[in-house]
């Protein structure tokens, strides 16, 4: 039997009956750094959400995995754990989401791509990964991303990925969960574009994969963060080996408006709410959620000292969010802060989603605590790997680090990542 292969199994993989969740107090004992990052209430809600995912989506995802193996898409395109390994060494990944804050950074992103995108791959500084929703808006701006990422198991993303896609995007590769819609993936493939697959860590899906392919699942599994930009961060670390990530448009929230019509049209940067609406999409209609949190806004200071990192006047404003988006926020923050204790993982996360809620923390999430402005802070204060920046400043810091390394100004430094924190 070949390397990476498994002996045939006789019992068919089944939906897991439950998901184990560590007790909150035990979790804090193992990870005291999570205090003020994850409250007990939110920890318990994440556990409930995980159970809901298994309960409602497991059958669809497992069925899609079986179909994508049987229809030969897996065999034709293969895994991220192949030719994508180390694709991003000494490059930064820019994950481009569809949140409304994208519009604050789109001109900077266009300048970066126009300058960097024409270089040979070995000389490139940035890898551009677009969410499925943001694929066509980027193309309309003249930005051809290197990759598009999709995590949805339904057909609702069909038009976003396959309808009226210009020939100039023929070399864009789709990063897709093997659990994604076979119809969408088959049409993308038939249009002549490539796919690289990953597996989610959802309990039981590894058994489905191994049953269908007779291969071990471990090397193909990523820690998926719910939404596509969080998942892109995981892929950048695990496969691209890119240790600097810049998140754009990963708001995990939406602006509050006077009317529901305005709120829906402001949910995404391009105003297209069709995939979220009841009549044309998933029906989740998340813009109707009444849950709120604080977003951050960055104003430039005219004078600042680099030692104190006070280049911004930071303000906070209320925005809308949902319990699902809240899980994505908490997952991201917990994993970024949790991994900083691992000596073998070198990385930096730049949050360039100004107007979003990622990284905006509160010491007390009771109603009384939330009302006190002094309780609010940015995650930069408790995590040295997290950097709240404008996209322009994040790009500048990364390029400065690469220049210092290139010209030997920092003897013994192995990568640009080692320099970022000291700038």
TAFENPE-V954411 format. One record per backbone hydrogen bond with DSSP energy under -1.0 kcal/mol. CO is the residue of the C=O (numbers start at 1). NH is the residue of the N-H. If there is no record, write none. Layout:
[[CO/NH] [CO/NH]]
This chain:
[[2/5] [4/216] [23/27] [24/28] [25/29] [26/30] [27/31] [31/34] [32/35] [34/37] [34/38] [39/43] [40/44] [41/45] [42/46] [43/47] [44/48] [45/49] [46/50] [47/51] [48/52] [49/53] [50/54] [51/55] [52/56] [53/57] [57/61] [58/62] [59/63] [60/64] [61/65] [62/66] [63/67] [64/68] [65/69] [66/70] [67/71] [68/74] [69/72] [72/76] [73/77] [74/78] [78/197] [82/85] [84/87] [86/89] [88/91] [92/127] [93/246] [94/129] [95/248] [96/131] [98/269] [99/102] [100/103] [101/104] [102/105] [102/106] [105/109] [106/110] [107/111] [108/112] [109/113] [110/114] [111/115] [112/116] [113/117] [116/119] [120/123] [121/124] [125/92] [127/94] [128/146] [128/147] [129/96] [130/149] [134/138] [135/139] [136/140] [138/143] [139/142] [146/173] [147/130] [148/175] [149/132] [150/177] [155/158] [157/161] [158/162] [159/163] [166/169] [167/170] [169/172] [173/148] [174/196] [175/150] [176/198] [177/180] [181/185] [182/186] [183/187] [184/188] [185/189] [186/190] [187/191] [188/193] [189/192] [194/174] [196/176] [197/80] [198/178] [199/222] [202/205] [204/208] [205/209] [206/210] [207/211] [208/212] [209/213] [210/214] [214/6] [217/220] [218/221] [220/199] [222/224] [225/227] [227/231] [228/232] [229/233] [230/234] [231/235] [232/236] [233/237] [234/238] [235/239] [235/240] [236/242] [239/86] [240/88] [243/348] [244/93] [245/350] [246/95] [247/352] [248/97] [249/99] [251/357] [254/320] [259/263] [260/264] [261/265] [262/266] [264/267] [268/271] [273/276] [273/277] [275/282] [276/285] [277/281] [277/283] [285/288] [286/289] [291/321] [293/319] [295/317] [296/355] [297/315] [299/313] [305/310] [311/301] [313/299] [315/297] [317/295] [319/293] [320/254] [322/326] [323/327] [324/328] [325/329] [326/330] [327/331] [328/332] [329/333] [330/334] [331/335] [332/336] [333/337] [334/338] [335/339] [339/342] [342/345] [348/245] [349/387] [350/247] [351/389] [353/356] [356/296] [357/360] [359/379] [361/377] [366/370] [369/372] [372/375] [373/376] [375/363] [377/361] [378/381] [379/382] [379/383] [383/386] [385/349] [387/351] [390/394] [391/395] [392/396] [393/397] [394/398] [395/399] [396/400] [397/401] [398/402] [399/403] [400/404] [401/405] [402/406] [403/407] [404/409] [405/408] [410/413] [416/419] [416/420] [419/422] [420/423]]
